[in-house]
Amino acid sequence: MKKLLSLPLALLLVVLSTAPALAGDDVTQESFQPFYTRAEAPHLENVLPAPPTLVDPLFYYDWAQYQWGLSMRDTERGRQAVDDAYICAAYFMQRYGEAIGIPLTPQAYPELYRLFSRLHLTEQQAGASAKLHFQRVRPYQQYKEPSGVPEHESPTDYTSYPSGHTHASWLTGLTLVTLAPEYTEQIMKVAYELGQSRVIVGFHYQSDVDMGRIAGSITFARVMAEPEFQKQYEKARKEFIKNKKKKKKKP
């Protein structure tokens, strides 16, 4: 005759047997790798023009846009710009999801979260050499004025050009458009706004942001050739289709 386990012991075994599975369900706790390394990334300094100098007529536009950004800080748009400074895969999903009316959460779209996480890391590889090459000071450093996100400031962070936030926002936006082409306008409007937020908080000049969008387009084209990207993209695509079908079935 089999001996019954005591209730406390039985409960303990249940907890121990389910704990790893529960922990594994939280995609936000996973670690990720970029789709290619910094050494494999295109050298964007060989593509992008040098940023305008202080005596370049083009710099007047940068200055004018900096003044526009200052005027926006004490507004709802300015507060949105501060929120936009804290980009990550989950934040991209939230911002784009709000724009297209679909709650894109890591729990409902784990494969999309994985895709965005790896794209964000890939952007950092792709933009690193250009930032190091140009070593442009940031607006708040140039004008010796506080930015909209002072906790991010550094006296020696000369990495303004091109804008990494814009690069990542444009890259994830273009990728999401291929999954939900019917929302192209809404998605790319958010991608554009995420870049302009960097001008508003005084962390980038307009030319940094403009070139960040070009950098995002280059990285998008380049990463599509990576087998690892193609695998993860296909998982996200199937997940998107599956969730769309579920939504249609609801009364």
Stockholm file with secondary structure:
# STOCKHOLM 1.0

chainA/1-251         MKKLLSLPLALLLVVLSTAPALAGDDVTQESFQPFYTRAEAPHLENVLPAPPTLVDPLFYYDWAQYQWGLSMRDTERGRQAVDDAYICAAYFMQRYGEAIGIPLTPQAYPELYRLFSRLHLTEQQAGASAKLHFQRVRPYQQYKEPSGVPEHESPTDYTSYPSGHTHASWLTGLTLVTLAPEYTEQIMKVAYELGQSRVIVGFHYQSDVDMGRIAGSITFARVMAEPEFQKQYEKARKEFIKNKKKKKKKP
#=GR chainA/1-251 SS CCCCCCHHHHHHHHHHHHHHHHHHTCGGGCCCCCSSCTTTSCCGGGTSCCCCCTTSTTHHHHHHHHHHHHHHTTSHHHHHHHHTTSCCHHHHHHHHHHHHTCCCCTTTCHHHHHHHHHHHHHHHHHHHHHHHHHCCCCHHHHHTCCCSCGGGCCTTCCCCSSCHHHHHHHHHHHHHHHHCGGGHHHHHHHHHHHHHHHHHTTSSCHHHHHHHHHHHHHHHHHHTTCHHHHHHHHHHHHHHHHHHHHHHHCC
#=GC SS_cons         CCCCCCHHHHHHHHHHHHHHHHHHTCGGGCCCCCSSCTTTSCCGGGTSCCCCCTTSTTHHHHHHHHHHHHHHTTSHHHHHHHHTTSCCHHHHHHHHHHHHTCCCCTTTCHHHHHHHHHHHHHHHHHHHHHHHHHCCCCHHHHHTCCCSCGGGCCTTCCCCSSCHHHHHHHHHHHHHHHHCGGGHHHHHHHHHHHHHHHHHTTSSCHHHHHHHHHHHHHHHHHHTTCHHHHHHHHHHHHHHHHHHHHHHHCC
//
